[in-house]
Amino acid sequence: MTRMSEPFDVPIKDESIRLGQFLKLANLIDNGSDAKIVCPSGDVSVNGEVETRRGRQLVVGDVVELQGQAARVADDDVPDNLPW
């Protein structure tokens, strides 16, 4: 059994992100098309449960694991400098 690493935080700008996009953003896969392979194969888990839908919406606090590496969806604290 593969032991999960301590999750590292990956900030997102919006309130949610799709699993396939997050896998790429977190550098857990090399390119977006890899999500079409790893998700249906059952290699990805979200919050400890196998997830096969690459379109699943993730929110801040969700932990994604792939091949022993784990990444946590984090809030992007960087202000956007917009006046409104």
C-alpha positions as CSV (number, residue, x, y, z in Angstrom):
1,M,0.0,0.0,0.0
2,T,1.4,3.4,-1.0
3,R,1.6,5.9,1.9
4,M,0.2,9.3,1.1
5,S,2.6,12.3,1.4
6,E,1.6,15.3,3.5
7,P,-0.6,17.4,1.2
8,F,0.8,20.6,-0.3
9,D,-1.4,23.6,-0.8
10,V,-2.4,24.7,-4.3
11,P,-4.2,28.1,-4.3
12,I,-7.1,28.6,-6.7
13,K,-8.6,32.0,-7.7
14,D,-12.3,30.9,-8.0
15,E,-14.6,29.2,-5.4
16,S,-14.2,25.9,-7.2
17,I,-12.1,24.0,-9.8
18,R,-12.7,20.9,-11.8
19,L,-10.7,17.8,-10.8
20,G,-9.0,17.5,-14.2
21,Q,-7.9,21.1,-14.1
22,F,-6.6,20.8,-10.5
23,L,-4.5,17.8,-11.3
24,K,-2.7,19.8,-13.9
25,L,-2.4,22.9,-11.8
26,A,-0.9,20.9,-8.9
27,N,1.5,19.2,-11.3
28,L,0.2,15.8,-10.4
29,I,-0.1,15.1,-14.1
30,D,2.0,16.3,-17.1
31,N,-0.8,17.6,-19.3
32,G,-4.6,18.0,-19.2
33,S,-5.3,15.0,-21.4
34,D,-3.7,12.7,-18.7
35,A,-6.8,13.4,-16.6
36,K,-8.8,11.4,-19.1
37,I,-6.6,8.4,-18.3
38,V,-6.0,8.6,-14.5
39,C,-9.5,9.6,-13.4
40,P,-11.5,6.7,-15.0
41,S,-8.8,4.2,-14.0
42,G,-9.6,4.8,-10.3
43,D,-6.1,6.1,-9.5
44,V,-7.3,9.4,-8.1
45,S,-8.9,10.0,-4.7
46,V,-10.6,13.0,-3.3
47,N,-10.8,13.3,0.5
48,G,-9.9,9.6,0.8
49,E,-12.5,8.3,-1.7
50,V,-11.8,7.1,-5.2
51,E,-13.1,9.6,-7.8
52,T,-13.5,8.7,-11.4
53,R,-15.1,11.9,-12.7
54,R,-12.6,14.4,-13.9
55,G,-15.3,17.1,-14.0
56,R,-15.9,16.8,-10.2
57,Q,-16.0,20.3,-8.6
58,L,-13.4,20.7,-5.9
59,V,-13.6,23.4,-3.2
60,V,-11.1,24.9,-0.7
61,G,-10.1,22.2,1.7
62,D,-10.5,19.2,-0.6
63,V,-7.5,16.9,-0.7
64,V,-6.6,15.1,-4.0
65,E,-4.2,12.1,-4.1
66,L,-2.6,10.5,-7.1
67,Q,0.2,7.9,-6.8
68,G,1.2,8.8,-3.2
69,Q,1.3,12.5,-3.8
70,A,-1.4,14.7,-2.2
71,A,-2.4,18.3,-2.9
72,R,-5.0,20.4,-1.0
73,V,-7.2,23.0,-2.7
74,A,-6.3,26.3,-1.0
75,D,-7.7,29.8,-1.1
76,D,-5.8,32.3,-3.2
77,D,-5.1,35.1,-0.6
78,V,-3.5,37.4,-3.2
79,P,-5.7,40.5,-3.7
80,D,-6.7,41.2,-7.3
81,N,-6.1,45.0,-6.9
82,L,-9.5,45.7,-8.5
83,P,-11.1,48.9,-7.2
84,W,-14.5,47.3,-6.7
